[in-house]
Amino acid sequence: MTKNNAKPKILIIYTGGTIGMIEDPVSKVLKPFDFSHLIDNVPKIKKLDFEIGNLQFDPPIDSSNMNPSHWSMIAKEVEANYDDYDGFVVLHGTDTMAYTASALSFMLENLDKPVIITGSQLPIGEVRTDGEENLLTALQIAAARNSRSDAMVTEVAILFENHLLRGNRSSKVSADNFNAFMSNNAAVIANGSWMVGDFLEDGGKWSNGFDGATVRGDVLPGNVALANNDGYQYWIPASVSAEEQEVAKAFILFVLQQDNIEAYMLAEGGVAPKLTVSEEYTATASENKLLYEYVNAVNKDTIIVPNAGDIMTSSIGNTEFGNLLPLLISGELTPEAFCAQLSVLAQETALD
């Protein structure tokens, strides 16, 4: 492990996938290259001045065949080498990368070092490959430290094209574009061509020190906004007594008072398009630049789309599956993270 000004030590774990393939000069067939000769294939790595180790799955795993036993193999390699390296870069095929990232994020608990998963759409031996940049950037992020020599990333993350994404909040969105992954319901850890430069400067644009300075408040493209029904959807069961119904109605009337709605909007960052707000609300909202931008982005022509989820019976809701299902419906969990966490919970709760 790196001490003071020693070279960062990074372990590359090649599981398989396009990124580790090169074309045989004779047969023209793609084959995995030997990572012990990594610098021969990616000479720019010399400029990083890192101490790099490597492990290879033999045989490499096509990512479409990746399964929980392979997740366990990756996790065990990280565990076995944890004290000897400052960070880990896992090279992986793109088809199931988000599933592996989600699973590892639940399996590798209490990380204080980065586990960066990356791959490519084109083989690393191709002239215009995205694999070289993805690998170099992943290595730099795995080695990045702040002024206290602590790792800048202490979690499982996917690095692809210009995005560093939280592992269990990522999904593959394209089989063709270099920008193949995104997080639909979570902020990216880092984003943009300036990623590595800002990362190494110990700036404030990261997950643990995010200041929101570059974020803008706006509605969705096409002047569309989502209606949040969670704050004010109440049901009064027909089975309750008349007295209980009156109490419930009184409570609903109370929370629907204008000052309570305005307080809710300020707390949650929302807006009620048909409500004529008070001067106090406008003044308070203007103190938050992001909220004020969003409030003023909604107009009379904005299309409000309800965001509704299913209602579950208690027999389903009181299970581990039921606890996770609302997170899937709301989008907080990606399908990949949902499947991975269910697999982990199933293994933890399995009967002997």
N, C-alpha and C positions, 0 to 999 in steps of 0.2 A: 504494500500500500504506500502511496506517495507521502513522503514526509518533507515538509518545507518546500524547497525548490527542486526536488527530485522529479524526474520525468514521470508523467502520468502513466499508469499501467492499466491497459484496457484489454479485456478478453473478448474476442470475436467468437461467437458460437454459430456455425453455419449449419442450419437444419436442412436446407434445400432451397429450391426456388430459382427463378430466372436470374437473379442477381449474381449467382455463383457459377453461371454457365459461360463457356467460351466455345468458339467454333473450332472444331478439329481442322487443321489446314489441309489435310488430305481428303478426309471423307466429307467434310463440310457439315458434319453432324454436331449438334450441341452436346457438350459434355461438361461435368463439373470440373473446375480447375482446382489445383492443389493450393490450399491457402497457406501452406508453408512457403510458397513463392508469391505471396500477395503483392509485395512491392514490385515484382516484375510485371504484374498485370495492372497495378495502380501505382505508378512511380511517384505520384504527388504525395503519397502517404509519408515519404521521407521528410517532407517539409513540416509535418506535424511534430516531429521529434518526440514521438511517444514510444513507450515500450509496449509492444502489442503481442499478445499470445493468441492462439487460435485452437479451436476444437471443431471437428467435423463429424456430422452424423454419417455413418457408413452402413448402408447406402444412404444417400440423401433422400429426404422425404418429399414427395410431391405434396404440395400444401392441400390439395383436394383429399388426400388420404390422412391428413393430420388428425389425431384423436387424443383423448385424455391421457393415454399412456405416454404419448410424445410430450404433452405439456409437463408431465411429471419428470421426464428425462431432462427437459430444459431447466426446470426448477431445481432439480438435484445438482446439475452442473453449476448453476449460480451459487447454490448453497456450498458445494464442495470447494469452490474457488473464491468465496466471498471475501475472506480475509487477505487474499493475495493480490486482489485487483481493486482499482478505484472505480471502475465502471464496467458495464457489460453491453455489448452490441450483439443482438440476435438477428441473423440474416434469415429471412423467411419468405416463402412464396406469398403472393398477395391474396389468393382466393380465401384463405382462412386466417389471415394475419390478425384481423380484428378479434376473432374468436380466441386465438392464442394469447393476444394481449390482454383480453378480458380475463381469461382463466389465470394467467400469471399474476395479474393485479390482485386477485383474491388469494392466490397460493403463497405469494411472497409478501408476507406481512412485516410491518415495521422496518421498511427499507430506509437506509440512510445513504444509499448509492443509486445511481441511475441504471435502469435496464431499458435500453433503447432498441426497439424493434424496427427494422427497416428491410426494404427489398427494392425491386425495380420492375418496370414494365418491359425493359429491354435488357438483354444479357450484358454483363459488364464489359465484354470484349467488343461490343458493337461501337461503331464510330460515334454515334449520337446517343449513347446510353445515358439513362438517368441514374444508373446504378452507381457510377463513380461519385457523383455529387452527393447522392443519398448516403453512401458509405462514409465519405469524408466528413459530412456534416454530423452524422450520427456519432462518429468517433470524437469530434470536437465537443459535442454536447455531453457525451459520456465523460469527458475529461474536464469539463468546465467547473471552476471553483470560484467562490466569492473571496472577498478580502480576508475572511477568517479561515480560508482553506476548506470550507464546507462545500459539499456537492451542491450545484445549483438545481439539479433535478433529483428528487429522492422518491421516485416512483417508476412504474412501468409506463412507457410512453411509445407511441408510434411516430417515427420521423419519416415523412414522405413529401417529396418536392419541397415546397416552402412552408410546411406546416409541422409543428410539433404538437401532437394530440394526446390527450389523456387516454391511456390504454383501454379502459372500460367505458369510454364515451365515444368510441370511434366506429365508423362503418365504411366499408368499401363502396364507392359510388360510381366507379368507372373501371372497365376492363381495358380501356384504350388510352385514356389521357394520363399524362405523368402526374397530374394532380388527382390522385385516385381515391383519397380518403378524406373524410370530413367528420366533424362533430356537430350533430344537429341541435343538441340541447345542452351544450356545455361550451364554455369559452376555450379556445385553443390555448395551450401553454405558451406557445410562441408562434409568430406568423410573419412571413415576409422575407424578402431577400436580405434584409439587414439582420436576420436572426442571430447568426453566430457572433457578429461584431458586437451587438448590444448585449448578448448573453455573456460574453467575456468581460464586459465593462461593469458587471455587477449593477445593472440598471434596475429600473422599477417597472419593467414591462412583463413581468413573469408571474406565474401562478401564485407564489407566496408573497409577492410584493407589488401586486397589480394596482395601479393607481387610476386606470380608466381614462387617462388624459387623451388618448387617441380614439376613444370610442364615441360614436355619435348616436343620439336617440332618434329613431325614425320608425315609420310603419313598414310593412312588408312591400315588396315591389307590386305595382298595380294598385297602390293606395288601399291595401288590405290590412286589417288589424284583427287579432284573435280576441274573442271575448272570454274572459276568465270567469267561468260559472262557479268556481269553487268558493269564492268569498261570500256569495249571497244565494245559495240554493238550499232551501229548507223544506222539509216535508213534515206535515203534522199527521201522524197516523190516525185513521178513523176509529181505531180501537180505544183511544184515550178518552177520559171523561171530558164533559163539557167544560169543567173548571180548568183542566189541564190545557185544553184547546185555547181558552181565553188567555192563559198565562203565556202560551207559545205565541199567540198573535200579538200580545203586548210586547214581547221580546223582539219580534220581527219588526214591528213599527218603530221600536227604539233604535235598532241598528240601521234602519233605513232613513233616519233623520239626516238632514244634509250635512251637519257638522261631523257626524260619524262616518258618512260616506267619504267626505273629503279627507278625514284622518286616515281612512283605509287606503285611499288612493295615494296619499303621501307616503304611507308606510310600504305599500306594495309596488309603487311606481306605475300605477294605472291611470286611466282617465275614463270618465263617464261622458260620452259625447253629447247626450241630451240634457245634461245637468248644467244649469247656470251657476257657476261657482262664485264663491265670495271673494272679496278683495284680499282677505287674509290668506285664503288658499293660494291665490295667484302670487302673492308676495312670498309665501313660504316655498312654493314650487320653484320660483325663480332663483332661489338660493342654491338649488342643485342643477347644474348646467345640463346634465344628461336627462333628468326628469323634465326639465323645462323644454328642452328640444323635442322630447317625445310628446308632451302635452300639446305643443303647438303644431306637431306634425299631423295630428288627427283633425279632420275638418268635416263639413257636412256631406262631402262626397265619399268619405272613407267607407269602405265595405266592411262591416263587422261580421266576422265568421264565428259561430259558436264553437267552443272547444269542449266537447263533452266526452265522457267515458262511460263505460257500462257500470251497472250496479250489480254487485255480487252478493250472493247469500252468505250468511255467516258460516255455513258449513264449508264453503270454499275460502272465504276470507280469513279464517282462523288457522290456515295452514301456511307452511313456508312458501308454497307456490302462490297462495293468495296474498301473502305479504309482498311478494315481488311483482305480481301481476299489475297492480295499479301503477307501479313505477314504469312498467313496459308501456301501458296504455298512455300515460302522460308524456312518454318520451324521455323521461329521466334516465331510464336504462335503455341502451340499444338492444336489438334482438340478440346480438353476439354476447353482450354482457349478461343478458337474461339467461341465455342457455348455459353460459360458463358458470354463473353463480348457482344455478339450479344443480349443475353437475357437482360442484363443490359441496353444496348442502346435502345432496343425496349421498355422497360418499361419507360425509361427517355423521349423518344420521342413520347410515345403513346398519341393519341388525347383524350381529355376528352369526 
